[in-house]
């Protein structure tokens, strides 16, 4: 039983480390994208936003996509484009 608990704790620690790495990657990408968006002209940002909306619409129509996942992703994209964190 102690071995099982020890194994579970080791697996949990590994998952936590993976989660931290993914969080750091996402935050790094958000910083880079935000910096790039701030350098773009307003017309370029609008074109990018329109292109993303078309891509999201096409992805939502995909039979394999989960509508909830698509809506969540679109919400994060719009938040990044309209109210960047950094």
C-alpha positions in Angstrom: 0.0 0.0 0.0 2.8 2.4 0.8 4.4 1.7 -2.6 1.1 2.5 -4.3 0.8 5.8 -2.4 4.5 6.6 -3.2 3.9 5.8 -6.9 0.8 8.0 -7.0 2.7 10.9 -5.4 5.5 10.6 -7.9 3.0 10.6 -10.8 1.2 13.6 -9.2 4.5 15.5 -8.9 5.3 14.7 -12.6 1.9 15.9 -13.7 2.3 19.1 -11.7 5.7 19.8 -13.3 4.1 19.2 -16.8 1.4 21.6 -15.9 3.8 24.3 -14.8 5.8 23.9 -18.0 2.6 24.2 -20.1 1.5 27.3 -18.2 4.9 28.9 -18.7 4.8 28.1 -22.5 1.3 29.6 -22.8 2.3 32.8 -20.9 5.4 33.1 -23.0 3.4 32.9 -26.2 0.9 35.4 -24.9 3.7 37.9 -24.2 5.2 37.4 -27.7 1.8 37.6 -29.4 0.9 40.7 -27.4 4.2 42.4 -28.3 3.6 41.6 -32.0 0.1 42.9 -31.9 1.2 46.2 -30.4 3.6 46.7 -33.3 0.9 46.1 -35.9 -1.2 48.8 -37.5 -4.9 48.8 -36.6 -5.9 47.7 -40.1 -3.5 44.7 -39.9 -5.0 43.8 -36.5 -8.5 43.9 -38.0 -7.4 41.7 -40.9 -5.9 39.3 -38.5 -9.0 39.2 -36.4 -11.2 38.7 -39.4 -9.0 35.8 -40.5 -9.1 34.2 -37.1 -12.9 34.5 -37.0 -13.1 32.7 -40.4 -10.8 30.0 -39.1 -12.7 29.6 -35.9 -16.0 29.4 -37.9 -14.6 26.7 -40.1 -13.2 24.8 -37.1 -16.6 25.0 -35.3 -18.2 23.4 -38.4 -15.8 20.4 -38.2 -17.7 17.4 -37.1 -15.0 16.3 -34.7 -14.7 19.6 -32.8 -16.4 20.0 -29.5 -18.6 23.2 -29.5 -17.6 24.0 -25.9 -13.9 23.7 -26.7 -14.3 25.9 -29.7 -16.2 28.5 -27.7 -13.6 28.5 -25.0 -10.8 28.8 -27.5 -12.5 31.7 -29.3 -13.1 33.5 -26.0 -9.4 33.3 -25.2 -8.4 34.5 -28.7 -10.8 37.4 -28.5 -9.5 38.3 -25.0 -5.9 38.2 -26.3 -6.8 40.3 -29.4 -8.9 42.9 -27.6 -7.5 43.1 -24.1 -3.9 41.8 -24.1 -2.6 41.0 -20.6 0.8 42.7 -21.0 
